[in-house]
């Protein structure tokens, strides 16, 4: 892990979704990975940014080899100086599906958002999409899936990094397991759980939509839960975060739901 001029960056948290490690003083890290999740990612340190592919920050890399094949993955960081004060836009349940004038409404929204950004052009701004960017039923019925979503959002929003959370409608209902339901999201958007830092705040993205009971039909019998695998990873991730650091957790489904019984 280094900056664009080749300077190593020490103590950057690197993970494969199971194991977590730190870069040394030379910016070097090693992970003995089973490659179960199929990617490696960094927890972007405060005071730095990564490059973007459209709106998608490139903090991760999809692994290509078998578990016994050694792969070298380098990450490049850009040092920024104005993260002491910034804004994060929270984008919820956009459900873009090319139906009921949703694309027209979204264009009106992005026009407003771009106008606001232009009026505050000197400020740092980021966004977190909190899931259900799309609507999986219409991936097939309307031919509007993640590629079309990305084309829409990249056309209308420039120079804005959006970190993504997976929602229930971003899981493929044709999947027959939690992992297979997530493949489209993993391949085209981002890992389903990860962390990053902006300034002095630590952000954690968690997938709490469990599609283990999917049977390939439109029944979509998902559960709202967090896997033990994610919690084990989270414990390792947070072990590298100072206890005085504010932590923001982003999920699609609510973690706490009040009931009349208490």
N, C-alpha and C positions, 0 to 999 in steps of 0.2 A: 504494500500500500504506500503510495507516494503522491507527491504533488506533481503538477504538470512539468515542473522544471527538474523532476527526478529526486527531490528531497524526500527521504523516508519519513513516514508518519508513525510514531510509536504509540502503543496502547490503544490501537483501534480494535474494537470488538469484531470478531469474524466468526461466522457460524454456518453450519450446514442444516440448521433446523433441529439438530440433535446435540451435537458437540459445539462448544463455545470456547474460543481462545482469544489471545491478544497478540498483536504484532509486537516484535521486539524493537530495539533501538535502530535496527536497520530496516524496519518496516516489513520484516518477514514474518509469516505465520505458517503453521502446519496444522492440518487436521487429519486424524485417522478416521476417515469417513466411510460408512457403508453406503453412502449416496442414496439413502432411502427417499429423501425428498427431491433429489435430482437437481439441486442447486446449491450454491454457496453465496452468502451475502455478508455485507458489512453493516454494522450499526453506525451510520454516518455520524462522526463526532461533531460536537458543537463547534461553530466557527468555520465549518467547511460545507461545501456542496459537492454533489456529483453531477456529471453531465446528464442530459435528458435526451430521450428519444420521443419527440413530441412532448406530451405532458408527463410521460413516464420517467421518473428519476431512475438512473441506471446504477443502483446499489447492489445488484445481484447478477449472477451469471449462471446459466443453465449448463450443468455438467453433461459431458458427452460420452465418457468412457465407463467401462464396467467398474465395479468396486475395487478390483485388484489393479486397475490402471491408474498410475499417478498422473494427476493433472495439475498444471500450474495456472493459477488464475490471478492476475494482477488487477488492482483497482487504482484509479486515479482520482484524487481529490483536488478541489479548488478552494483555496483559503478565502474567506469573506470576512469583512470587518464590521458589518452593521447588523448583527443578529441580536443585539441587546434589546431591540424593540422591533417587533414584527407582528404580522397578522396571519392567522390561519383560517381559511374559509372552510366550513364544514358543509359538505354537499350530501344531502340525504335522498335516497330512493328516487332517482331520476327516471327509472323505468323506461328508458328510450327503446322504442320498439316499432317506430314508424306507423303509429296508429293514433287515433283520436287527437290529431293535431299536436302530438307531443313534441315533434321536431320544431314546429313553429313556436311553441311555448318555450322550448329550450333556447332557441335563438333569441327570443325576447329577454330571457334571463341572462344569457351570456353578453348581450348588448349592454345590459345594466351593469353587469360585473366588470366588463371592460371599461365602461365609463367611470366607474368608481376607481379602478386601478389607475386610469389616466389622471384622475384628480389627485391621487396620492402616489405619484410616480416615484417619489424619493424613498418610499418605504419598502421593506422586505415583505413579500407575501408568498404564501404557500397555500395548498388546499389538501383536504383529506376527503375522499369520496367514501361515504360510510356504508357502501353496499347497495345492491339492487340498481346498479348502473343500467342494467339491461333487464330483459324479461324472457327467460329461457324458452317459454312456449312459442315466442315469436322469433326465436333464432331460426326455427324451421318453417313456421307459418308465413312469416313476412320476410324471411331471409335478412333479418337484422340481428346480428350477433356482435361479438366483441370487435371484429375488424371494422364493421360499420360504425359502432360506437366510437372507436378510436378515430376514424376518419371524421366523424361529426365533431368531436371535442377538439381534435387537433386543428381543424379548419377554423373553429370559432374562438379558441383560446390559445394565445401565443405567449411564450415565455412565462408560463405558470406551471410549476411542478405539482402534480397531484399524486399523493400517496393513496393507494386503494385498499379498501376492506372488501372481503368477499361476502355477498349477501345470499340469501336462499335462492333468489331468482338468478344469481350468477353461477349456480351449480347446474350442470347439465342433467336434466331429468331422465335422459337416456342412460345415465350411469347406473351401475349396479353395485357401487360401493362408494364410500366417501371420497376415496382417492380418485376413482375414475370420474366422479361427478365434478371434480375440481380441475381436471386436466386442461380444459379450455382456458380457465382463468390463469392457471400456472403458466401455460405456454404463451399466452398473449398479453397478460397484464403484469403479474408479480407473484412472489411467494404468497401463500395464504396467511402466514404469520411472520412477523419480523419486528425490528425496532429501529429507531433512528433518533437523533438529537437535533434540535434547533435551538441555538443559543444555550441557555441554561436549563432547558426542559427536555426530559426523556419521554419519547412517545413509543407506545407499544401497540402494535396492530395484532389482534387476536381473531381467529376464526371460530365463532361459536355456533356455527350451523353444521350439525352432524348428519350426514346423508348416508350413514351406514346401512339403513333399511331400504334404500332405493332399489327398485326392481326393474328399472328401465321403462316404466310407464309414467303417465301423467299424475299418478297418485302422489308422488313427491312427499313421502312420509319422512320428513326431516325432524330432528330433535334440536332443541336449543341447549347446547352443552359445550364444555371445553374439555378436550381430550387430556388425559394424563401426560401424553407426550408433549403437548404444548406447555403444560404447567411445569414439567421438568425442565424444558428449555427456558421458560420464563424465569425460573429460580436461578439458573446459570447466568442468564442475561442480566438480571437485577443484581447479581453478586458483584458486578463491575460498575454499579451505579451508586454514587454516594447517597447515603440515607437522607441527606438534606435536599436532594434534587427533586423538584416536582416531577411527578410521573402522570402522563395522560394516557389512558387506555381507550383504544378505539375498537369497538365491536359493532356488528350489525344488529343483532338482537339484544334486547335489554338484559343486563345481568341480574338486576333486581326488579321484581314486579310486585307492587303492593296489592294486597288482597283484602277483602272485607273481614276475613277471619284473623288477620294479623300478620 
